[in-house]
Amino acid sequence: LLVDKGNHRHFMEKEIHEQPEVIAHTLAHYLDFASGGVKNFETPFDFAAIDRLAVSACGTAYLAGLIGKYWFERYARLPVDIDIASEFRYREMPLSQKSAALFVSQSGETADTLASLRYCRSAGIPIASIVNVRDSTMARESDGIFPTLAGPEIGVASTKAFTCQLSIFAALAVRAGLERGTLSREQAADFVRALSEAPRYAAQALKLEGRIEKVARALSQVRHVLYLGRDTSYPLALEGALKLKEISYIHAEGYAAGELKHGPIALIDEQMPVVVIAPQDRVFDKTVSNMQEVSARGGRIVLITDEEGAARASLDCFETIVMPKMPELLAPIVYALPVQMLAYHTAVVMGTDVDQPRNLAKSVTVE
Ligand code: G6P
């Protein structure tokens, strides 16, 4: 493969840094920034005609789908069932003829996701896939594809494919909202305008690297890390924990912040770092009260928020990573970057094989 690391130490670092560009590229494929509209790209199903969407995927692609669920349900009022593909394929889910299926995969070859696709095929419902490899098996077996234009992703831990998958979910949710009559042209235009700013915010997020390296040095000293978030920051907390354990081998768990008191709070002591992902959004104050519970028990908080959020939280955090203030729809896409950088730099300090972590494969083509 004719891809090199350029002046980066690892492919993962290069791929993190490519995100402003590949997000812009991907969004431009689906959205018309000049008119503030959604392009009339082909879809294998009619968003106005379906009443349910089944989404299934593995790993990081599954977490993109989990964020997509929040958007489809909120903006297009379209109920989404999201499953881990290895569960979906054996779950015997009843699929009505008014539903459609959507699969998410960087490689387009993951065995469990492909088996889920074939299950939906036998149920006779329309099938689409968000894939990064256009001539993959999933692409061939789908009725239509939504390509991510991330370019080849070499690092085993997915980064740029994830933010491109999210970009497509955002664009699809706006398109579905328009077609289902739940978003007006004006609202859709506001979303499209917001999304056009995603690459610029992503570039700003990359500038926080120095600060994140400092936090990474502290994380490299611990054995366990907890990640918390609410709403669309909840899947991002799961993604942060997944990334950290994959490449640094530090045990990490992601939790919905509201579940803190149903278990993980028992783990909190002075040794326990808690990464809180909390852009200023509809649930910000709720997340702050969860942070207070962590703080009262001596937990060391790493807060990722914006300037106003940092001021409003007014807690004694171990470290605050201050992001630019941005529209709510962009937050999961842009906040993915500090989360990825935190895992990356922790792994670098730990001296692991970042691009080829032990026991993991880029593409899992066997069950
Ligand atoms: C492997 C990779 C992950 C990826 C997952 C799904 O576990 O290490 O980074 O998210 O497979 O792969 P896919 O190609 O289907 O997105």
Boltz pocket constraint, residues with backbone or C-beta under 6 A from the ligand:
constraints:
  - pocket:
      binder: B
      contacts: [[A, 58], [A, 59], [A, 60], [A, 61], [A, 104], [A, 105], [A, 106], [A, 107], [A, 108], [A, 109], [A, 110], [A, 113], [A, 155], [A, 156], [A, 157], [A, 158], [A, 360], [A, 361], [A, 362], [A, 363], [A, 364]]
      max_distance: 6.0
